[in-house]
C-alpha cells in the first residue's frame, strides 16, 4: 500500500497509541523510515507527549467542571476562534502557505482547553485562595507548553515554521532569559534573512534591557545583509546606544558596504 505524507500524518497519533492494525503499523513504519519529514513529525509528537506526561494538570473540582462544561462553547471557543482567524489572516498576508503539522494542532487544542479551565475558574465562585493557586499552576503549565512549541519550531527545517516560532514569543508573557537567548542566537545564526529579521523585531520589545542592547550592538558587527544592518543601526540610534558607535564606524570604513547602508550609518553617528 503506497501511503502519502498526508495519510501518515493522520495516523501518527494512533500509531503512538498502539491502535493501528499490524499491517497498517508496518506500512506507517516503512514510510517513516524513508521520509525525513514524517519521521520528524513523529519525534515532535513524542517530545510533546513527554512534556504533557511530565506536567499533568490537577483535576478541577466537580462544581468547577460542571460550570466549565456548560460555558466552554459559548465563552471560550468564541475567543479562541477569533484569535485563530486573526493569526491565519496575518499569515495569509505574509503569503506563508503551509498546513500546520498535526502535533501543532494537538498542542494548540491542549492550550485552548487549559486556558478555558483558567477562565472557568474565574467564573465559578470558590474560595479565592484555592482559585488563585490553581490558576497560577495552570498558567505555568500553559506557558511551559508554549515554550516547548517555540523551541521545537525554532529547529524546524522550514523557514516559515521558524518565523512562526519567533512570532509566537508574543503569546508568552514574561519570557525568561533562555527564550531571549534563543532569539538572539536566531538573529545571529539563522541562514534565512527573513527569519533573522523577524527575530530582530521580536527582540526589540526587550531593548529596554542594557544586556539586550549589548547583544544588538554585538550583532551589528556580525550582520552582512544590508537590510539587517540598516534596521539594527536604526534601532540602536533610536535608543541612543553609545556602544553602537564603533561597529557603525567599521561599516563606514568597509569598502564592501553599500552606499545606502553607509548613508544610514552616517545619520546614525550624528544622532549618537
C-alpha positions in Angstrom: 0.0 0.0 0.0 1.6 3.3 -1.2 0.8 5.9 1.5 1.4 9.6 1.2 2.6 12.0 3.8 -0.9 13.3 4.5 -2.1 9.8 5.1 0.8 9.1 7.5 0.2 12.4 9.3 -3.3 11.5 10.1 -2.2 8.1 11.6 0.6 9.2 13.8 -1.4 9.6 17.0 -3.0 6.1 16.6 0.4 4.7 15.8 1.8 6.1 19.1 -1.2 4.9 21.0 -0.8 1.4 19.5 -4.2 1.4 18.0 -3.2 0.5 14.4 -3.6 -2.9 12.9 -0.3 -4.9 12.4 -0.5 -4.3 8.6 -1.2 -0.6 8.9 1.5 -0.2 11.5 4.0 -1.9 9.2 3.0 0.5 6.4 3.5 3.5 8.6 6.9 2.3 9.9 8.0 1.6 6.3 7.1 5.1 5.2 8.7 6.8 8.2 12.0 5.0 7.5 12.2 6.7 4.1 10.6 10.1 4.9 12.5 12.6 6.9 9.5 15.0 7.3 7.2 12.3 8.7 10.0 11.0 11.0 10.5 14.5 12.4 6.7 14.8 12.9 6.7 11.6 14.9 9.6 12.8 17.1 7.8 16.1 17.7 4.7 14.1 18.8 6.8 12.1 21.2 8.5 15.1 22.6 5.2 16.9 23.1 3.6 13.9 24.8 6.6 13.6 27.2 6.1 17.2 28.2 2.4 16.6 28.8 3.1 13.4 30.7 5.5 15.3 33.0 3.2 18.2 33.5 -0.1 16.6 34.2 -2.7 19.2 35.3 -4.6 18.7 38.5 -8.3 17.8 38.1 -10.7 20.6 38.8 -13.4 20.2 41.4 -16.9 18.8 40.3 -18.5 22.2 40.7 -15.9 23.8 38.5 -16.1 21.0 35.9 -19.9 21.4 35.7 -19.7 25.1 35.2 -16.8 24.9 32.8 -18.6 22.3 30.6 -21.7 24.5 30.3 -19.9 27.7 29.4 -17.0 26.4 27.3 -18.7 26.5 23.9 -20.3 29.9 24.4 -17.4 31.7 26.0 -14.1 30.1 25.4 -14.4 28.9 21.8 -15.6 32.3 20.6 -12.4 34.0 21.9 -10.2 31.2 20.7 -11.7 31.2 17.2 -11.3 34.9 16.9 -7.6 34.7 17.7 -7.1 31.8 15.3 -8.8 33.7 12.5 -6.7 36.8 13.2 -3.5 34.7 13.2 -4.4 33.0 9.9 -5.2 36.4 8.3 -1.7 37.7 9.2 -0.1 34.5 7.8 -2.1 34.8 4.6 -0.9 38.4 4.2 2.6 37.2 4.6 2.0 34.6 1.9 3.0 31.7 4.1 1.0 28.8 2.6 1.7 25.7 4.6 -0.6 23.5 6.7 0.0 23.2 10.4 1.6 19.8 11.4 -0.6 17.5 13.4 1.4 17.8 16.6 0.9 21.7 16.5 -2.8 21.3 16.2 -2.9 18.9 19.2 -0.8 21.3 21.3 -3.0 24.2 20.3 -6.1 22.3 21.4 -4.4 21.5 24.7 -3.5 25.2 25.3 -7.1 26.1 24.4 -8.6 23.6 27.0 -6.1 24.7 29.6 -6.9 28.3 29.0 -10.6 27.5 29.2 -10.1 25.9 32.6 -8.4 29.1 33.8 -11.3 31.2 32.7 -13.8 28.8 34.1 -12.1 29.0 37.4 -12.5 32.8 37.4 -16.2 32.4 36.7 -17.1 29.8 39.3 -17.5 31.2 42.8 -14.9 29.3 45.0 -12.5 30.2 47.8 -10.3 32.9 46.5 -7.1 31.4 47.8 -7.7 28.0 46.1 -8.7 29.7 42.8 -5.5 31.8 42.8 -3.3 28.8 43.4 -4.9 26.7 40.7 -4.8 29.5 38.2 -1.1 30.1 38.9 -0.3 26.4 38.4 -2.3 26.1 35.1 -0.8 29.4 33.8 2.6 27.9 34.5 1.8 24.7 32.7 0.4 26.5 29.6 3.5 28.7 29.5 5.7 25.6 29.6 3.8 24.1 26.7 4.1 27.3 24.7 7.8 27.4 25.3 8.2 23.8 24.2 6.4 24.5 20.9 8.5 27.6 20.4 11.8 25.7 20.8 10.6 22.9 18.5 9.6 25.3 15.8 12.9 27.2 16.0 14.6 24.0 15.0 12.3 23.3 12.1 13.7 22.9 8.6 11.1 25.3 7.1 11.9 29.0 7.3 8.2 29.8 7.6 7.9 27.5 10.7 10.9 29.3 12.3 9.2 32.6 11.6 6.1 31.3 13.3 8.2 30.4 16.3 9.7 33.9 16.5 6.3 35.5 16.3 5.0 33.1 18.9 7.0 34.9 21.5 4.2 37.5 21.6 2.0 34.7 23.1 4.3 34.2 26.0 4.0 36.6 28.9 7.3 37.5 30.6 9.6 35.2 28.6 12.6 34.1 30.5 16.3 34.5 29.6 16.6 31.3 27.7 13.9 32.4 25.2 15.6 35.8 24.7 19.0 34.0 24.3 17.3 31.7 21.6 16.0 34.8 19.8 19.5 36.4 19.8 21.0 33.1 18.6 18.5 33.0 15.8 19.2 36.7 14.9 22.9 35.9 14.6 23.0 32.4 13.0 19.8 31.6 11.1 20.5 31.0 7.4 17.4 32.8 6.3 17.4 36.6 6.4 13.6 36.8 6.8 13.9 34.7 10.0 16.7 36.8 11.3 14.7 40.0 10.6 11.7 38.5 12.4 13.9 37.7 15.4 15.3 41.2 15.4 11.8 42.8 15.6 10.9 40.3 18.3 14.0 41.2 20.4 13.2 44.9 20.0 10.5 44.7 22.6 13.1 43.8 25.2 15.6 46.5 24.2 14.9 48.4 27.4 17.4 46.0 28.9 21.1 47.0 28.6 22.1 43.4 28.2 19.8 43.1 25.2 21.1 46.3 23.7 24.7 45.0 24.1 23.6 41.8 22.2 22.2 44.0 19.4 25.5 46.0 19.3 27.4 42.8 19.0 25.1 41.5 16.3 25.6 44.6 14.2 29.2 43.6 13.8 28.2 40.1 12.6 25.4 41.0 10.1 26.4 41.3 6.4 22.9 41.7 4.9 22.3 45.4 4.1 18.7 45.2 5.3 19.8 43.7 8.7 22.5 46.4 9.1 20.1 49.2 8.3 17.4 48.0 10.7 19.9 47.4 13.5 21.5 50.9 13.1 18.1 52.5 13.2 17.1 50.6 16.4 20.3 51.4 18.2 20.4 55.0 17.3 16.8 55.4 18.3 17.8 54.1 21.7 20.8 56.5 21.7 23.1 53.5 22.4 26.6 54.9 22.6 28.2 51.5 22.3 27.0 51.3 18.7 29.4 53.9 17.6 32.3 51.5 17.0 30.5 48.9 14.8 28.9 51.8 12.9 32.3 53.3 12.2 33.5 49.9 11.0 30.6 49.8 8.5 31.6 53.3 7.2 35.2 52.1 6.7 34.1 48.9 5.0 34.6 49.1 1.2 32.1 46.4 0.6 29.3 48.2 2.5 26.5 49.5 0.2 26.1 53.3 -0.2 22.6 53.1 1.4 24.0 51.4 4.4 26.8 53.9 4.8 24.3 56.7 4.5 22.3 55.3 7.3 25.4 54.8 9.3 26.4 58.4 8.9 23.0 59.6 10.0 23.2 57.3 13.0 26.5 58.6 14.1 25.2 62.2 14.0 22.3 61.1 16.3 24.7 59.5 18.7 
